[in-house]
Amino acid sequence: MTASSSPQAPRRFWRPADPLGRGQWAIVALLAALTAGAWALTIAWARSMNMPMGVVARGAAGGMGDMGGMSDMTTSGAASVGWSAAGIVAFLAVWTVMMAAMMFPAAAPMLLMFHHVYARRRAQGGPFVSTWVFAAGYLLVWAAAGVVVFGLIQLASDAATRLGANGRATWAPIALGATLIVAGVYQLTPLKRVCLGHCRSPLSFVMTHWQDGRFGALRMGVAHGLYCLGCCWALFAVLVAAGVMSLAWMLLLTLVVFVEKIAPHGRVTSAVVGGALIALGLVVAAGAFTMPWIA
């Protein structure tokens, strides 16, 4: 199989006439258990925190009523640990579990396709590589993204401490609105469509990115994770700005990502979400509307 940078037309990885095999049902069951466990941990962590670990949402809310909101953020959540090894390890643990909760449902078709191909190769006498090696490579990409998110939260916290209450009230809604607008515009770009096309085409991805062995499976997982990151980074920028542990935003974005990657009209959904984010960003930046669901 040869590699290619452009995805083929989206194809379903199974048809109703082709029921899942026993191995695939085992993958589905384990994915469901892992996703449920990850959501349970995420909800428990979110409820144990005083406020979501947002970069600018609390300041935006403060601009409409609570003038000390952003300064409160600097002593809560991820920002309170500062630049420390223990802090980043703790944050990455939370972030990676949260990514598993949000992304495993949308990644299920790719994992099932990978398992299906290797099961066929095994039936023909070839070696077998666990699907979870592929999944590990996928999660490695999101863990690496968590390092960047942690840095952004710390930098925003440092900047917030240098601003007075009036400065925070002025700039936080603008920063949050700009984040929403950038995320909305990205939803409409060719790069978004290319990455989404790879994510929506499990068979095409496996055919064009196949690599043998455990390290090959790990590299394939990383490659798929990079496409997934390219598809979803702007949506998660909204989550980071609004509050990393905001359950309402987590649930909404999980649904958006799932529909974009799985539903027949995922590309239309992507464009509609882009327009909605741009509109919300404009009214938030203008101070006419506070960011919803930030608590």
Secondary structure, 3 states (H helix, E strand, C coil): CCCCCCCCCCCCCCCCCCCCCHHHHHHHHHHHHHHHHHHHHHHHHHHHCCCCCCCCHHHHHHCCCCCCHHHHHCCCHHHHHCCCHHHHHHHHHHHHHHHHHHHHHHHHHHHHHHHHHHHHHHHCCCCCCCHHHHHHHHHHHHHHHHHHHHHHHHHHHHHHHCCCHHHHHHHHHHHHHHHHHHHHHHCCCHHHHHHHHHHCCHHHHHHHHCCCHHHHHHHHHHHHHHHHHHHHHHHHHHHHHHCCCCHHHHHHHHHHHHHHHHCCCHHHHHHHHHHHHHHHHHHHHCCCCCCCCCC
